[in-house]
Amino acid sequence: MFPWRLARDLAYLTLGAGVLALAMVLFLIPARLAAGGVSGLSLVLHHYTGWPIGAMVFAFNVPLFLLGWRYLGGPRFAWRTVYATAVFSAVIDLLPLVGPLPVLTDDPVLQVLYGGVVSGIGAGLIYRGKGTSGGTDILARILAHRWSIPMAQSYLTSDALVLLAAGATFGWEKALYALVVLYVAGLTAEGVHQGANVARTALIITERPQEVARAILERLDRGATIFPATGAYTGQPRPVVYCVLPRSDVARLKLLVREIDPRAFMVVGQAHEVLGEGFRPWTEIE
């Protein structure tokens, strides 16, 4: 790994873990929102024992580190996750010692929304540093990388037991709020992690494929591929034009296709990551 890439990853991990800890200290802990994972479990246990939340987070993560070592890249994964978890745990326990923390809001809805968004930003930055903050983040990344399960769905699935414990401890209304935090955090983390790599794909079935492809090349400055295909009902040739483009170009593509062939059939999808010319270069992949 080049030194600048290592420095970049460390910056992502440090900033992400700090932001994630701030979400806990400023929003989730004061509101008693045990939003799943090891941190949520630690908050529940803190209610009964008074033990430091950060210290419990790190201790409970030790067995999960072993899972991450097995499924998420061995030593390279381990040091990133241990580092992010250590920073996250330390900030949670040390920040209150610096001085009284401000009470930003007592509104439970604002606590849910800001807690979810801020924690999602922190988690997404940690993912960009190729690590996790431990806990169910490890399970979410295993599910996402090995079985392509969206992170938002992974959070909701893996944190169900913690939410039940939180409901029994803090009340079921708090558990419902925590469920919303999980959902918001998952969506935010996915957006921050993927960033500008999210693009759109288009499949265009048209009787004028050469003209459509040429217009994409010349007027949108994007590549296109023509696939031979056959209509299942008519049995006639129906070439398919395939292209990948930024979200901002989708509206222009629709107008372009309508202008050339108003009878065309077009499907627009989402690509979570695009590698190659015009998008993310292969040199950034390690």
Backbone as CSV, one residue per row, in Angstrom:
resi,resn,N_x,N_y,N_z,CA_x,CA_y,CA_z,C_x,C_y,C_z
1,MET,0.840,-1.190,0.000,0.000,0.000,0.000,0.878,1.245,0.000
2,PHE,0.542,2.252,-0.827,1.287,3.487,-0.844,1.029,4.260,0.447
3,PRO,2.050,5.021,0.923,1.880,5.759,2.183,0.682,6.686,2.180
4,TRP,0.398,7.344,1.034,-0.725,8.277,1.028,-2.048,7.550,1.197
5,ARG,-2.126,6.330,0.693,-3.359,5.557,0.877,-3.524,5.136,2.323
6,LEU,-2.430,4.759,2.952,-2.487,4.421,4.369,-2.908,5.637,5.188
7,ALA,-2.335,6.808,4.867,-2.702,8.038,5.578,-4.168,8.383,5.352
8,ARG,-4.637,8.177,4.128,-6.045,8.444,3.830,-6.958,7.532,4.626
9,ASP,-6.625,6.245,4.677,-7.450,5.308,5.429,-7.456,5.633,6.916
10,LEU,-6.289,5.993,7.461,-6.223,6.367,8.875,-7.076,7.599,9.158
11,ALA,-7.060,8.548,8.229,-7.875,9.753,8.416,-9.358,9.400,8.419
12,TYR,-9.776,8.548,7.476,-11.174,8.115,7.440,-11.559,7.382,8.730
13,LEU,-10.686,6.468,9.176,-10.984,5.687,10.374,-11.078,6.567,11.613
14,THR,-10.129,7.494,11.763,-10.114,8.358,12.943,-11.319,9.289,12.959
15,LEU,-11.554,9.951,11.832,-12.685,10.877,11.761,-14.005,10.131,11.924
16,GLY,-14.136,8.992,11.254,-15.386,8.241,11.343,-15.662,7.752,12.749
17,ALA,-14.640,7.211,13.425,-14.836,6.727,14.792,-15.181,7.871,15.729
18,GLY,-14.546,9.030,15.526,-14.866,10.186,16.357,-16.289,10.672,16.156
19,VAL,-16.718,10.747,14.900,-18.093,11.182,14.604,-19.104,10.192,15.168
20,LEU,-18.815,8.904,15.036,-19.708,7.875,15.567,-19.831,7.988,17.085
21,ALA,-18.715,8.243,17.752,-18.744,8.408,19.199,-19.521,9.656,19.600
22,LEU,-19.377,10.735,18.831,-20.139,11.952,19.117,-21.643,11.700,19.021
23,ALA,-22.046,10.916,18.025,-23.467,10.581,17.902,-23.967,9.861,19.148
24,MET,-23.134,8.961,19.672,-23.507,8.247,20.900,-23.608,9.200,22.083
25,VAL,-22.574,10.007,22.281,-22.484,10.844,23.481,-23.499,11.987,23.461
26,LEU,-23.729,12.585,22.290,-24.588,13.765,22.210,-26.063,13.444,22.017
27,PHE,-26.361,12.297,21.393,-27.750,12.020,21.057,-28.271,10.695,21.620
28,LEU,-27.576,9.599,21.355,-28.143,8.286,21.662,-28.098,7.957,23.147
29,ILE,-26.968,8.212,23.806,-26.883,7.894,25.237,-27.819,8.764,26.070
30,PRO,-27.845,10.112,25.882,-28.798,10.917,26.669,-30.257,10.529,26.442
31,ALA,-30.572,10.113,25.211,-31.952,9.742,24.905,-32.261,8.292,25.243
32,ARG,-31.244,7.533,25.699,-31.377,6.104,26.003,-31.911,5.332,24.788
33,LEU,-31.277,5.608,23.667,-31.619,4.938,22.418,-30.565,3.881,22.130
34,ALA,-30.866,2.652,22.499,-29.951,1.537,22.270,-30.149,1.041,20.846
35,ALA,-29.511,1.727,19.908,-29.755,1.478,18.491,-28.967,0.282,17.979
36,GLY,-29.159,-0.854,18.617,-28.590,-2.090,18.127,-27.100,-2.212,18.344
37,GLY,-26.581,-3.371,18.002,-25.152,-3.602,18.029,-24.571,-3.686,19.425
38,VAL,-23.247,-3.778,19.459,-22.531,-3.862,20.726,-22.693,-2.588,21.533
39,SER,-22.708,-1.436,20.876,-22.889,-0.181,21.607,-24.266,-0.112,22.259
40,GLY,-25.285,-0.600,21.557,-26.619,-0.638,22.158,-26.692,-1.592,23.329
41,LEU,-26.070,-2.766,23.177,-26.035,-3.724,24.276,-25.287,-3.139,25.468
42,SER,-24.193,-2.425,25.207,-23.420,-1.807,26.281,-24.241,-0.741,26.997
43,LEU,-25.060,-0.011,26.260,-25.921,0.997,26.881,-26.944,0.355,27.805
44,VAL,-27.488,-0.782,27.367,-28.444,-1.505,28.219,-27.764,-1.992,29.492
45,LEU,-26.580,-2.590,29.363,-25.865,-3.077,30.539,-25.415,-1.935,31.442
46,HIS,-25.064,-0.804,30.856,-24.677,0.360,31.655,-25.823,0.804,32.555
47,HIS,-27.025,0.665,32.070,-28.200,1.041,32.863,-28.280,0.222,34.146
48,TYR,-27.875,-1.053,34.080,-27.975,-1.928,35.255,-26.702,-1.933,36.093
49,THR,-25.545,-1.753,35.467,-24.284,-1.935,36.185,-23.500,-0.644,36.416
50,GLY,-23.705,0.358,35.561,-22.912,1.575,35.653,-21.521,1.447,35.067
51,TRP,-21.200,0.318,34.452,-19.874,0.136,33.846,-19.697,1.094,32.666
52,PRO,-18.453,1.505,32.394,-18.199,2.421,31.267,-18.634,1.807,29.937
53,ILE,-19.369,2.578,29.165,-19.904,2.062,27.908,-18.783,1.763,26.919
54,GLY,-17.811,2.672,26.803,-16.722,2.473,25.854,-15.912,1.226,26.145
55,ALA,-15.618,1.009,27.423,-14.840,-0.174,27.795,-15.601,-1.454,27.468
56,MET,-16.909,-1.454,27.702,-17.708,-2.633,27.376,-17.752,-2.870,25.868
57,VAL,-17.846,-1.777,25.103,-17.867,-1.911,23.644,-16.609,-2.632,23.159
58,PHE,-15.456,-2.216,23.659,-14.208,-2.829,23.209,-14.125,-4.293,23.647
59,ALA,-14.532,-4.565,24.904,-14.437,-5.934,25.413,-15.352,-6.885,24.633
60,PHE,-16.558,-6.446,24.331,-17.495,-7.305,23.615,-17.092,-7.523,22.155
61,ASN,-16.253,-6.645,21.642,-15.850,-6.761,20.242,-14.764,-7.797,20.004
62,VAL,-14.086,-8.217,21.058,-12.961,-9.136,20.883,-13.360,-10.394,20.103
63,PRO,-14.437,-11.112,20.475,-14.791,-12.300,19.674,-15.213,-11.954,18.256
64,LEU,-15.797,-10.753,18.059,-16.197,-10.369,16.709,-14.992,-10.049,15.835
65,PHE,-13.902,-9.604,16.461,-12.679,-9.391,15.691,-12.239,-10.687,15.008
66,LEU,-12.411,-11.799,15.712,-11.992,-13.087,15.153,-12.815,-13.433,13.915
67,LEU,-14.124,-13.121,13.943,-14.952,-13.337,12.756,-14.484,-12.455,11.610
68,GLY,-14.191,-11.216,11.931,-13.717,-10.305,10.899,-12.401,-10.754,10.300
69,TRP,-11.524,-11.277,11.129,-10.237,-11.794,10.646,-10.470,-12.907,9.622
70,ARG,-11.470,-13.729,9.891,-11.742,-14.877,9.021,-12.387,-14.452,7.697
71,TYR,-13.308,-13.477,7.739,-14.107,-13.195,6.551,-13.810,-11.864,5.873
72,LEU,-13.107,-10.950,6.527,-12.960,-9.610,5.965,-11.518,-9.192,5.726
73,GLY,-10.632,-10.116,5.506,-9.319,-9.717,5.040,-8.168,-9.912,5.986
74,GLY,-8.316,-10.719,7.026,-7.180,-11.060,7.877,-6.532,-9.862,8.532
75,PRO,-5.189,-9.796,8.499,-4.475,-8.730,9.216,-4.869,-7.330,8.790
76,ARG,-5.096,-7.126,7.480,-5.438,-5.787,7.006,-6.760,-5.324,7.620
77,PHE,-7.730,-6.238,7.690,-8.985,-5.902,8.346,-8.777,-5.675,9.834
78,ALA,-7.984,-6.531,10.473,-7.872,-6.537,11.929,-7.369,-5.211,12.465
79,TRP,-6.262,-4.692,11.907,-5.718,-3.477,12.495,-6.649,-2.296,12.279
80,ARG,-7.339,-2.267,11.144,-8.272,-1.170,10.895,-9.438,-1.204,11.883
81,THR,-9.997,-2.379,12.080,-11.152,-2.485,12.958,-10.767,-2.290,14.419
82,VAL,-9.655,-2.854,14.833,-9.198,-2.647,16.206,-8.929,-1.167,16.453
83,TYR,-8.297,-0.509,15.489,-8.002,0.918,15.638,-9.295,1.737,15.731
84,ALA,-10.228,1.507,14.797,-11.475,2.270,14.803,-12.267,2.022,16.077
85,THR,-12.316,0.769,16.518,-13.055,0.443,17.734,-12.399,1.071,18.958
86,ALA,-11.066,1.076,18.985,-10.353,1.682,20.118,-10.629,3.183,20.189
87,VAL,-10.581,3.868,19.039,-10.868,5.305,19.027,-12.309,5.558,19.440
88,PHE,-13.232,4.789,18.891,-14.651,4.925,19.220,-14.891,4.737,20.716
89,SER,-14.333,3.676,21.276,-14.523,3.385,22.700,-13.887,4.455,23.574
90,ALA,-12.680,4.894,23.206,-11.978,5.897,24.013,-12.725,7.229,24.027
91,VAL,-13.204,7.657,22.867,-13.908,8.946,22.811,-15.194,8.899,23.629
92,ILE,-15.899,7.779,23.592,-17.137,7.660,24.372,-16.865,7.845,25.860
93,ASP,-15.807,7.225,26.375,-15.529,7.283,27.813,-14.783,8.543,28.230
94,LEU,-13.932,9.081,27.342,-13.092,10.213,27.727,-13.752,11.567,27.488
95,LEU,-14.611,11.658,26.483,-15.207,12.951,26.164,-15.988,13.545,27.339
96,PRO,-16.795,12.764,28.084,-17.500,13.354,29.227,-16.554,13.856,30.314
97,LEU,-15.310,13.341,30.357,-14.362,13.780,31.375,-13.789,15.155,31.069
98,VAL,-13.871,15.584,29.812,-13.331,16.890,29.429,-14.124,18.019,30.067
99,GLY,-15.413,17.840,30.182,-16.274,18.864,30.764,-17.728,18.530,30.501
100,PRO,-18.640,19.335,31.032,-20.069,19.084,30.804,-20.402,19.151,29.317
101,LEU,-21.134,18.186,28.852,-21.510,18.154,27.449,-22.799,18.935,27.227
102,PRO,-22.901,19.647,26.119,-24.117,20.433,25.865,-25.315,19.533,25.579
103,VAL,-26.458,19.970,26.010,-27.707,19.280,25.693,-28.269,19.963,24.452
104,LEU,-28.101,19.325,23.313,-28.473,19.961,22.054,-29.979,19.972,21.835
105,THR,-30.664,18.946,22.276,-32.117,18.895,22.116,-32.712,17.859,23.063
106,ASP,-33.927,18.142,23.520,-34.686,17.169,24.311,-35.813,16.549,23.493
107,ASP,-35.941,16.974,22.251,-36.987,16.455,21.375,-36.590,15.060,20.911
108,PRO,-37.382,14.035,21.217,-36.999,12.663,20.837,-36.892,12.461,19.328
109,VAL,-37.724,13.158,18.558,-37.661,13.014,17.101,-36.340,13.565,16.570
110,LEU,-35.934,14.741,17.068,-34.656,15.310,16.641,-33.490,14.442,17.105
111,GLN,-33.597,13.880,18.303,-32.533,12.990,18.781,-32.408,11.768,17.878
112,VAL,-33.537,11.238,17.441,-33.526,10.084,16.546,-32.898,10.440,15.199
113,LEU,-33.359,11.544,14.609,-32.884,11.904,13.275,-31.410,12.292,13.287
114,TYR,-31.031,13.144,14.214,-29.631,13.563,14.251,-28.725,12.420,14.705
115,GLY,-29.188,11.634,15.654,-28.392,10.480,16.074,-28.189,9.498,14.946
116,GLY,-29.234,9.246,14.162,-29.120,8.321,13.038,-28.230,8.847,11.928
117,VAL,-28.419,10.119,11.563,-27.629,10.695,10.471,-26.157,10.801,10.861
118,VAL,-25.879,11.324,12.069,-24.484,11.513,12.478,-23.778,10.169,12.636
119,SER,-24.449,9.200,13.247,-23.817,7.886,13.385,-23.637,7.216,12.027
120,GLY,-24.572,7.432,11.109,-24.418,6.883,9.766,-23.246,7.501,9.028
121,ILE,-23.043,8.807,9.195,-21.883,9.458,8.584,-20.597,8.865,9.140
122,GLY,-20.552,8.682,10.464,-19.357,8.097,11.074,-19.081,6.697,10.568
123,ALA,-20.124,5.869,10.525,-19.942,4.497,10.048,-19.516,4.471,8.580
124,GLY,-20.114,5.347,7.753,-19.750,5.392,6.345,-18.302,5.793,6.130
125,LEU,-17.811,6.738,6.932,-16.403,7.137,6.824,-15.478,5.989,7.218
126,ILE,-15.872,5.240,8.241,-15.060,4.082,8.643,-15.039,3.046,7.532
127,TYR,-16.183,2.813,6.875,-16.210,1.883,5.749,-15.284,2.354,4.629
128,ARG,-15.242,3.664,4.394,-14.354,4.206,3.361,-12.892,3.962,3.707
129,GLY,-12.584,3.892,5.004,-11.236,3.557,5.439,-10.970,2.066,5.441
130,LYS,-11.917,1.288,4.891,-11.800,-0.173,4.766,-11.754,-0.861,6.135
131,GLY,-12.469,-0.301,7.091,-12.572,-0.918,8.404,-14.011,-0.926,8.860
132,THR,-14.222,-1.287,10.087,-15.533,-1.199,10.708,-15.335,-0.713,12.132
133,SER,-16.425,-0.300,12.760,-16.352,0.111,14.160,-16.645,-1.064,15.077
134,GLY,-16.629,-2.265,14.518,-16.879,-3.459,15.320,-18.359,-3.752,15.460
135,GLY,-18.669,-4.675,16.352,-20.072,-5.005,16.614,-20.783,-5.512,15.379
136,THR,-22.042,-5.088,15.226,-22.815,-5.542,14.070,-22.316,-4.924,12.777
137,ASP,-21.439,-3.905,12.854,-20.805,-3.415,11.633,-20.030,-4.542,10.953
138,ILE,-19.375,-5.379,11.759,-18.638,-6.511,11.199,-19.598,-7.458,10.492
139,LEU,-20.698,-7.790,11.154,-21.669,-8.692,10.537,-22.277,-8.072,9.286
140,ALA,-22.551,-6.757,9.330,-23.137,-6.098,8.167,-22.195,-6.145,6.972
141,ARG,-20.913,-5.930,7.221,-19.969,-5.963,6.111,-19.766,-7.374,5.576
142,ILE,-19.805,-8.361,6.452,-19.704,-9.742,5.980,-20.879,-10.062,5.062
143,LEU,-22.080,-9.690,5.480,-23.263,-9.949,4.669,-23.223,-9.169,3.361
144,ALA,-22.747,-7.917,3.416,-22.711,-7.094,2.211,-21.664,-7.580,1.213
145,HIS,-20.485,-7.961,1.712,-19.395,-8.336,0.818,-19.546,-9.754,0.282
146,ARG,-20.067,-10.649,1.083,-20.118,-12.048,0.656,-21.445,-12.422,0.011
147,TRP,-22.545,-11.767,0.430,-23.862,-12.144,-0.080,-24.639,-10.966,-0.667
148,SER,-23.989,-9.796,-0.800,-24.594,-8.607,-1.437,-25.890,-8.173,-0.778
149,ILE,-26.000,-8.387,0.524,-27.171,-7.919,1.261,-26.941,-6.454,1.626
150,PRO,-27.887,-5.552,1.312,-27.689,-4.137,1.617,-27.400,-3.905,3.098
151,MET,-26.559,-2.913,3.386,-26.174,-2.646,4.768,-27.376,-2.286,5.636
152,ALA,-28.313,-1.514,5.071,-29.483,-1.133,5.860,-30.241,-2.370,6.340
153,GLN,-30.419,-3.332,5.450,-31.116,-4.566,5.820,-30.313,-5.372,6.837
154,SER,-29.007,-5.369,6.691,-28.156,-6.102,7.630,-28.268,-5.528,9.036
155,TYR,-28.265,-4.195,9.132,-28.419,-3.562,10.438,-29.735,-3.994,11.093
156,LEU,-30.829,-3.917,10.356,-32.134,-4.233,10.920,-32.215,-5.684,11.365
157,THR,-31.608,-6.585,10.586,-31.688,-8.008,10.903,-30.830,-8.376,12.104
158,SER,-29.573,-7.937,12.083,-28.621,-8.379,13.108,-28.845,-7.724,14.464
159,ASP,-29.576,-6.613,14.510,-29.746,-5.881,15.769,-31.084,-6.148,16.461
160,ALA,-31.850,-7.104,15.960,-33.188,-7.341,16.503,-33.161,-7.698,17.990
161,LEU,-32.249,-8.562,18.407,-32.201,-8.984,19.808,-31.843,-7.831,20.740
162,VAL,-30.946,-6.965,20.281,-30.582,-5.808,21.095,-31.779,-4.873,21.259
163,LEU,-32.545,-4.707,20.198,-33.726,-3.858,20.286,-34.742,-4.434,21.272
164,LEU,-34.884,-5.754,21.283,-35.790,-6.375,22.249,-35.313,-6.127,23.675
165,ALA,-34.008,-6.255,23.909,-33.455,-5.980,25.241,-33.648,-4.526,25.625
166,ALA,-33.470,-3.627,24.640,-33.665,-2.202,24.915,-35.121,-1.902,25.242
167,GLY,-36.033,-2.566,24.536,-37.457,-2.356,24.824,-37.824,-2.800,26.220
168,ALA,-37.284,-3.947,26.642,-37.562,-4.442,27.985,-36.940,-3.552,29.054
169,THR,-35.853,-2.849,28.720,-35.149,-2.029,29.705,-35.665,-0.600,29.747
170,PHE,-35.762,0.045,28.590,-36.097,1.470,28.534,-37.535,1.753,28.115
171,GLY,-38.262,0.712,27.733,-39.631,0.907,27.268,-39.724,0.689,25.772
172,TRP,-40.873,0.240,25.328,-41.022,-0.130,23.920,-41.081,1.086,23.009
173,GLU,-41.480,2.230,23.551,-41.435,3.440,22.727,-40.000,3.782,22.360
174,LYS,-39.092,3.655,23.331,-37.677,3.895,23.060,-37.140,2.891,22.038
175,ALA,-37.601,1.654,22.123,-37.145,0.643,21.166,-37.611,0.985,19.751
176,LEU,-38.833,1.516,19.633,-39.318,1.909,18.312,-38.515,3.083,17.764
177,TYR,-38.188,4.029,18.631,-37.327,5.131,18.209,-35.960,4.606,17.759
178,ALA,-35.425,3.658,18.523,-34.113,3.099,18.190,-34.146,2.390,16.840
179,LEU,-35.276,1.778,16.511,-35.417,1.118,15.215,-35.308,2.133,14.081
180,VAL,-35.890,3.310,14.292,-35.790,4.364,13.280,-34.349,4.842,13.156
181,VAL,-33.657,4.945,14.294,-32.240,5.328,14.262,-31.448,4.344,13.401
182,LEU,-31.697,3.056,13.603,-30.997,2.036,12.831,-31.228,2.213,11.331
183,TYR,-32.465,2.458,10.966,-32.797,2.590,9.551,-32.119,3.821,8.944
184,VAL,-32.231,4.951,9.627,-31.624,6.187,9.132,-30.104,6.040,9.052
185,ALA,-29.504,5.444,10.090,-28.049,5.266,10.100,-27.602,4.351,8.969
186,GLY,-28.353,3.286,8.707,-27.990,2.367,7.640,-28.022,3.030,6.272
187,LEU,-29.070,3.796,6.004,-29.167,4.486,4.721,-28.060,5.530,4.573
188,THR,-27.807,6.263,5.649,-26.765,7.290,5.589,-25.389,6.665,5.386
189,ALA,-25.107,5.594,6.122,-23.810,4.923,5.991,-23.607,4.401,4.579
190,GLU,-24.667,3.852,3.991,-24.553,3.325,2.631,-24.261,4.438,1.643
191,GLY,-24.922,5.600,1.826,-24.689,6.725,0.935,-23.290,7.293,1.067
192,VAL,-22.805,7.435,2.308,-21.459,7.970,2.532,-20.407,7.001,2.008
193,HIS,-20.630,5.714,2.238,-19.659,4.709,1.807,-19.539,4.660,0.290
194,GLN,-20.663,4.658,-0.401,-20.633,4.536,-1.853,-20.289,5.854,-2.521
195,GLY,-20.759,6.954,-1.950,-20.421,8.276,-2.452,-20.747,8.438,-3.924
196,ALA,-19.786,9.022,-4.654,-20.001,9.330,-6.064,-19.943,8.092,-6.947
197,ASN,-19.650,6.921,-6.364,-19.564,5.709,-7.182,-20.935,5.212,-7.630
198,VAL,-21.998,5.689,-7.002,-23.333,5.275,-7.405,-23.655,5.912,-8.752
199,ALA,-24.047,5.095,-9.714,-24.362,5.579,-11.053,-25.655,4.917,-11.523
200,ARG,-26.053,5.227,-12.732,-27.251,4.645,-13.312,-26.883,3.809,-14.535
201,THR,-27.612,2.732,-14.716,-27.467,1.909,-15.914,-28.760,1.998,-16.715
202,ALA,-28.632,1.879,-18.014,-29.816,1.956,-18.871,-29.774,0.843,-19.910
203,LEU,-30.886,0.125,-20.032,-31.102,-0.866,-21.090,-32.171,-0.308,-22.020
204,ILE,-31.814,-0.149,-23.289,-32.723,0.477,-24.248,-32.975,-0.490,-25.395
205,ILE,-34.208,-0.944,-25.514,-34.602,-1.835,-26.602,-35.225,-0.962,-27.694
206,THR,-34.591,-0.896,-28.830,-35.011,0.038,-29.873,-34.777,-0.548,-31.261
207,GLU,-35.548,-0.059,-32.217,-35.362,-0.453,-33.614,-34.273,0.387,-34.287
208,ARG,-33.739,1.350,-33.557,-32.711,2.227,-34.122,-31.499,2.257,-33.178
209,PRO,-30.908,1.093,-32.907,-29.833,1.016,-31.908,-28.584,1.807,-32.285
210,GLN,-28.224,1.819,-33.576,-27.018,2.523,-33.987,-27.150,4.025,-33.753
211,GLU,-28.326,4.574,-34.056,-28.536,6.002,-33.851,-28.540,6.353,-32.371
212,VAL,-29.183,5.513,-31.555,-29.211,5.772,-30.109,-27.802,5.709,-29.533
213,ALA,-27.053,4.686,-29.909,-25.693,4.540,-29.396,-24.811,5.707,-29.837
214,ARG,-24.969,6.133,-31.087,-24.164,7.256,-31.577,-24.501,8.539,-30.834
215,ALA,-25.762,8.748,-30.557,-26.167,9.944,-29.816,-25.616,9.923,-28.394
216,ILE,-25.599,8.744,-27.769,-25.022,8.634,-26.423,-23.545,8.986,-26.452
217,LEU,-22.847,8.487,-27.466,-21.415,8.754,-27.591,-21.133,10.231,-27.857
218,GLU,-21.897,10.831,-28.784,-21.578,12.186,-29.231,-22.209,13.266,-28.361
219,ARG,-23.433,13.044,-27.891,-24.137,14.109,-27.178,-24.028,13.992,-25.667
220,LEU,-23.824,12.783,-25.149,-23.646,12.608,-23.707,-22.202,12.325,-23.342
221,ASP,-21.375,12.063,-24.335,-19.965,11.745,-24.111,-19.812,10.538,-23.184
222,ARG,-20.654,9.532,-23.424,-20.609,8.293,-22.654,-20.526,7.106,-23.599
223,GLY,-19.955,6.006,-23.091,-19.855,4.808,-23.900,-21.173,4.045,-23.950
224,ALA,-21.294,3.181,-24.917,-22.494,2.350,-25.059,-22.102,1.034,-25.711
225,THR,-22.885,0.001,-25.414,-22.665,-1.327,-25.986,-23.984,-1.826,-26.565
226,ILE,-23.931,-2.424,-27.747,-25.133,-2.963,-28.378,-25.094,-4.484,-28.286
227,PHE,-26.134,-5.054,-27.641,-26.249,-6.500,-27.513,-27.293,-7.013,-28.512
228,PRO,-27.019,-8.120,-29.199,-28.065,-8.742,-30.018,-29.082,-9.439,-29.111
229,ALA,-30.345,-9.290,-29.424,-31.402,-9.925,-28.636,-32.573,-10.248,-29.549
230,THR,-33.491,-11.078,-29.045,-34.653,-11.496,-29.825,-35.915,-11.311,-28.989
231,GLY,-36.922,-10.688,-29.569,-38.192,-10.519,-28.866,-38.868,-11.850,-28.635
232,ALA,-39.270,-12.135,-27.392,-39.869,-13.430,-27.070,-41.223,-13.606,-27.745
233,TYR,-41.981,-12.542,-27.898,-43.322,-12.642,-28.482,-43.270,-12.655,-30.010
234,THR,-42.495,-11.722,-30.584,-42.464,-11.596,-32.043,-41.443,-12.524,-32.690
235,GLY,-40.416,-12.899,-31.942,-39.349,-13.689,-32.526,-38.449,-12.890,-33.438
236,GLN,-38.608,-11.567,-33.447,-37.823,-10.703,-34.304,-36.598,-10.158,-33.559
237,PRO,-35.536,-9.807,-34.284,-34.356,-9.209,-33.636,-34.713,-7.900,-32.941
238,ARG,-34.245,-7.754,-31.717,-34.481,-6.537,-30.942,-33.182,-6.156,-30.242
239,PRO,-32.288,-5.470,-30.930,-31.007,-5.098,-30.299,-31.224,-4.270,-29.036
240,VAL,-30.326,-4.440,-28.089,-30.391,-3.734,-26.811,-29.156,-2.863,-26.661
241,VAL,-29.368,-1.591,-26.386,-28.270,-0.660,-26.131,-28.099,-0.556,-24.617
242,TYR,-26.875,-0.775,-24.156,-26.572,-0.721,-22.720,-25.565,0.399,-22.470
243,CYS,-25.822,1.205,-21.433,-24.865,2.260,-21.095,-24.906,2.520,-19.592
244,VAL,-23.813,3.079,-19.084,-23.689,3.479,-17.686,-23.392,4.964,-17.672
245,LEU,-24.088,5.706,-16.821,-23.935,7.152,-16.832,-24.236,7.726,-15.449
246,PRO,-23.789,8.954,-15.180,-24.095,9.578,-13.887,-25.587,9.866,-13.753
247,ARG,-26.040,10.015,-12.527,-27.445,10.301,-12.291,-27.885,11.582,-12.992
248,SER,-26.971,12.557,-13.076,-27.338,13.844,-13.666,-27.639,13.756,-15.154
249,ASP,-27.201,12.681,-15.815,-27.412,12.543,-17.259,-28.650,11.726,-17.618
250,VAL,-29.349,11.190,-16.621,-30.487,10.321,-16.912,-31.594,11.083,-17.638
251,ALA,-31.901,12.288,-17.190,-32.968,13.066,-17.833,-32.626,13.368,-19.291
252,ARG,-31.367,13.711,-19.555,-30.943,13.981,-20.938,-31.039,12.719,-21.792
253,LEU,-30.705,11.573,-21.194,-30.799,10.315,-21.937,-32.246,10.017,-22.322
254,LYS,-33.179,10.248,-21.405,-34.596,10.000,-21.714,-35.060,10.859,-22.887
255,LEU,-34.698,12.131,-22.856,-35.095,13.019,-23.949,-34.456,12.578,-25.260
256,LEU,-33.209,12.160,-25.190,-32.490,11.722,-26.378,-33.157,10.500,-26.994
257,VAL,-33.487,9.504,-26.186,-34.114,8.277,-26.688,-35.496,8.577,-27.251
258,ARG,-36.262,9.432,-26.560,-37.595,9.774,-27.055,-37.526,10.476,-28.405
259,GLU,-36.517,11.314,-28.567,-36.346,12.045,-29.824,-36.024,11.108,-30.984
260,ILE,-35.197,10.093,-30.728,-34.766,9.195,-31.797,-35.799,8.107,-32.071
261,ASP,-36.341,7.507,-31.011,-37.284,6.389,-31.182,-38.340,6.438,-30.082
262,PRO,-39.462,7.111,-30.342,-40.511,7.220,-29.312,-41.123,5.871,-28.915
263,ARG,-40.879,4.834,-29.737,-41.438,3.519,-29.417,-40.444,2.639,-28.665
264,ALA,-39.301,3.182,-28.294,-38.276,2.401,-27.584,-38.762,2.003,-26.195
265,PHE,-38.192,0.926,-25.692,-38.467,0.443,-24.328,-37.173,0.616,-23.521
266,MET,-37.264,1.305,-22.399,-36.053,1.669,-21.655,-36.219,1.326,-20.180
267,VAL,-35.182,0.729,-19.614,-35.150,0.383,-18.191,-33.940,1.066,-17.566
268,VAL,-34.152,1.830,-16.492,-33.071,2.517,-15.794,-32.862,1.845,-14.437
269,GLY,-31.636,1.433,-14.165,-31.304,0.785,-12.901,-30.198,1.534,-12.179
270,GLN,-29.759,0.986,-11.067,-28.726,1.616,-10.252,-27.518,0.712,-10.137
271,ALA,-26.349,1.270,-10.358,-25.087,0.550,-10.178,-24.419,1.080,-8.919
272,HIS,-24.136,0.195,-7.966,-23.565,0.629,-6.696,-22.088,0.990,-6.816
273,GLU,-21.421,0.463,-7.818,-20.025,0.814,-8.023,-19.671,0.607,-9.485
274,VAL,-18.949,1.576,-10.059,-18.559,1.502,-11.462,-17.058,1.732,-11.546
275,LEU,-16.376,0.807,-12.195,-14.926,0.876,-12.322,-14.553,0.949,-13.791
276,GLY,-13.611,1.805,-14.108,-13.156,1.911,-15.478,-13.192,3.345,-15.982
277,GLU,-12.941,3.521,-17.277,-12.810,4.848,-17.868,-14.069,5.688,-17.671
278,GLY,-13.877,6.896,-17.213,-14.986,7.805,-16.981,-15.576,7.713,-15.592
279,PHE,-15.178,6.694,-14.823,-15.687,6.527,-13.473,-14.508,6.302,-12.532
280,ARG,-14.615,5.392,-11.603,-13.531,5.174,-10.642,-12.414,4.374,-11.313
281,PRO,-11.181,4.879,-11.320,-10.092,4.161,-11.982,-9.688,2.910,-11.231
282,TRP,-9.189,1.928,-11.969,-8.758,0.676,-11.376,-7.563,0.855,-10.459
283,THR,-6.802,1.925,-10.653,-5.623,2.144,-9.809,-5.970,2.415,-8.361
284,GLU,-7.242,2.776,-8.085,-7.655,3.029,-6.711,-8.017,1.752,-5.975
285,ILE,-8.117,0.635,-6.720,-8.483,-0.630,-6.100,-7.233,-1.313,-5.583
286,GLU,-7.308,-1.768,-4.312,-6.150,-2.421,-3.701,-6.386,-3.916,-3.635
